[in-house]
Amino acid sequence: MSEPQQQGHLPYQGQPQSPGFQAPALTHQTTGLSTYSTPTPMYQQTEAYRAATMPVFQQPAPTMTMAMTHQQTGLHPHPQQTYTQGANVMSQAWQHDLFDCSPCGTCCLATFLPSRLHGRTTYRLRDPTMQGYSTCNGDCMAFCALSCFGLGWVLTMSQRTAIRTKYAIVGSTGKDCLVACCLPCCSAIQNEEEIKLRAAAGPVVQDYASPPPMKA
């Protein structure tokens, strides 16, 4: 009884076996059998699918800034134009002279009805359009009350200081006190006419501060 053949490569049919002869292993081309291929793992398939279907996002182009511009062109940017308030504080002059008693109507009110003129001037300082103005308003009544004690000039001084602050007129509180106390009628006329002139000329524009020279 013959011994069973050992499992291994199929014997070569071309020529008989000889001692020390090893038959070559048959492949799927000689046997007609297809070779089983190891399937690709699922996570690799998923990664490959993502790489093939995922859209390609391009990096946005760098935004050109002012620093990049003047570095590339060799030009230095012009310094920012600024407006300074310090150059215009208390540098304006009174447009209506203190001893100018015109017009006649304002002069008569300052002489005979100073309370009415004070009320009108104070209201004009708040609203140059004079919309809603009333002849007998609160400021007029307050001036009448203080005038009974000889202190009406205090309100005239306060009004003069408010006008100087609003329109940046040169002066001081001490000078306002001296003018209002010694020349109450002239001060009241100047306050009224100064507001009229300033309102007609438009708002005060602050002085322009020229930028420093550019360095080469």
C-alpha positions in Angstrom: 0.0 0.0 0.0 1.6 3.3 -1.1 2.2 6.1 1.3 0.0 9.2 0.9 1.6 12.1 -0.7 2.5 15.1 1.5 0.7 18.3 0.9 2.7 21.0 -0.8 3.3 22.2 -4.3 1.9 20.3 -7.2 4.5 18.1 -9.0 5.9 19.4 -12.2 4.5 17.5 -15.2 7.1 18.4 -17.7 9.7 15.8 -16.7 10.1 13.1 -14.0 11.4 14.0 -10.6 15.1 13.3 -9.9 16.9 13.2 -6.6 17.5 16.8 -5.3 15.0 18.3 -7.8 12.5 20.8 -6.4 9.5 21.5 -8.5 8.6 25.2 -8.9 5.5 26.4 -7.2 2.6 26.9 -9.5 0.9 30.3 -9.7 -2.6 31.3 -10.6 -1.4 31.7 -14.2 -0.5 28.0 -14.5 -3.3 26.7 -12.4 -6.1 28.9 -13.7 -7.0 29.8 -10.1 -7.3 33.4 -9.0 -5.4 34.5 -6.0 -7.4 35.8 -3.1 -6.4 39.4 -2.2 -6.7 40.7 1.3 -9.5 43.3 1.5 -8.6 46.8 2.4 -9.6 47.7 5.9 -12.8 49.8 6.3 -11.1 52.8 7.9 -8.6 53.0 5.0 -11.5 53.0 2.5 -13.2 55.7 4.5 -10.1 57.9 4.6 -9.5 57.3 0.9 -13.1 58.3 0.1 -12.8 61.4 2.2 -9.6 62.4 0.5 -11.1 61.9 -3.0 -14.4 63.7 -2.3 -13.4 66.4 0.1 -13.2 69.8 -1.6 -9.9 71.5 -1.5 -9.9 74.8 0.4 -7.4 77.3 -0.7 -5.8 79.6 1.8 -7.1 83.2 1.4 -4.6 85.6 -0.1 -3.0 87.8 2.6 -4.6 91.2 3.0 -2.4 94.0 2.0 -2.0 96.4 4.9 -0.7 99.8 5.0 2.6 98.5 6.5 3.0 96.1 3.5 2.2 98.9 1.1 4.8 101.4 2.2 7.4 98.6 2.6 6.8 97.5 -1.0 6.6 100.9 -2.5 9.3 102.5 -0.3 6.9 105.4 0.6 6.1 106.4 4.1 2.4 106.9 5.0 1.3 110.4 5.7 0.6 110.9 9.4 -3.1 111.1 10.4 -4.5 114.6 10.4 -5.6 115.6 13.9 -7.4 118.6 15.3 -6.2 120.0 18.5 -8.5 121.8 21.0 -5.7 123.4 23.0 -4.7 125.7 20.1 -8.1 127.3 20.1 -9.0 127.5 23.7 -9.5 131.2 24.9 -7.9 132.6 21.7 -10.9 134.4 20.2 -11.6 138.1 20.7 -14.9 139.8 21.4 -16.5 140.8 18.1 -18.7 143.5 19.7 -16.9 146.2 21.6 -17.7 146.7 25.2 -18.3 150.5 24.7 -20.5 150.0 21.6 -24.0 150.8 22.8 -25.7 150.1 19.4 -28.3 149.2 18.5 -30.6 151.6 20.2 -33.2 149.1 21.0 -30.8 146.9 22.9 -29.3 149.9 24.7 -32.8 151.0 25.9 -33.6 147.5 27.2 -30.2 147.4 29.1 -30.9 150.7 30.7 -34.6 150.5 31.6 -35.5 146.8 31.4 -32.3 144.9 32.1 -34.2 141.9 33.4 -36.0 141.4 30.1 -32.7 141.8 28.2 -31.0 139.3 30.5 -33.8 136.7 29.9 -33.6 137.1 26.2 -29.9 136.9 26.0 -29.8 133.8 28.2 -32.4 132.1 26.1 -30.5 133.1 22.9 -27.4 131.5 24.3 -29.2 128.2 24.7 -31.1 128.4 21.4 -29.9 130.9 18.8 -33.1 130.3 16.8 -35.2 131.8 19.6 -38.0 129.2 19.0 -40.4 129.1 22.0 -39.0 132.3 23.5 -41.2 134.0 26.1 -40.6 137.6 27.3 -41.2 136.8 30.9 -39.3 133.6 31.4 -37.5 132.1 34.4 -34.2 133.9 33.8 -36.0 137.3 33.7 -37.7 136.6 37.0 -34.5 135.5 38.6 -32.8 138.7 37.5 -35.6 140.8 38.9 -35.4 139.0 42.3 -31.6 139.5 42.6 -31.9 143.1 41.4 -34.0 143.9 44.5 -30.9 143.2 46.6 -28.5 144.8 44.1 -27.1 141.5 42.9 -28.3 141.5 39.3 -24.8 142.0 38.1 -24.0 138.5 39.4 -26.2 136.9 36.7 -24.7 139.2 34.1 -21.2 138.1 35.1 -22.3 134.4 34.9 -23.8 135.0 31.5 -20.6 136.7 30.3 -18.5 133.7 31.5 -20.8 131.3 29.8 -20.5 133.2 26.5 -16.7 133.2 26.7 -16.6 129.5 27.4 -18.9 128.6 24.5 -17.1 130.8 21.9 -13.6 130.4 23.3 -13.2 134.1 23.9 -10.1 135.3 25.8 -10.6 136.6 29.3 -11.0 135.5 32.9 -13.6 135.2 35.6 -12.1 138.1 37.5 -12.4 140.4 34.5 -16.0 139.3 33.9 -16.8 140.1 37.5 -15.2 143.6 37.2 -17.0 144.4 33.9 -20.4 143.2 35.1 -20.2 145.0 38.4 -18.8 148.4 37.1 -20.4 148.5 33.6 -23.6 146.4 33.9 -25.4 148.0 30.9 -22.4 147.9 28.6 -21.8 144.2 29.6 -25.4 143.3 29.0 -25.4 144.9 25.5 -22.1 143.2 24.6 -23.4 139.8 25.7 -26.6 140.2 23.6 -24.8 141.4 20.4 -21.9 139.0 20.7 -24.3 136.0 20.6 -26.0 137.5 17.6 -22.8 137.9 15.7 -21.5 134.5 16.6 -24.8 132.8 15.6 -24.8 134.6 12.3 -21.2 133.6 11.6 -21.8 129.9 12.3 -20.3 127.5 14.9 -16.7 127.8 16.0 -14.3 125.5 14.2 -11.3 124.4 16.0 -7.9 125.3 14.6 -6.2 122.8 12.4 -2.9 121.4 13.7 -0.5 120.9 10.8 1.1 117.4 10.9 4.9 117.2 11.6 7.2 117.1 8.6 7.8 113.6 7.1 11.2 112.1 7.6 13.1 111.1 4.6 
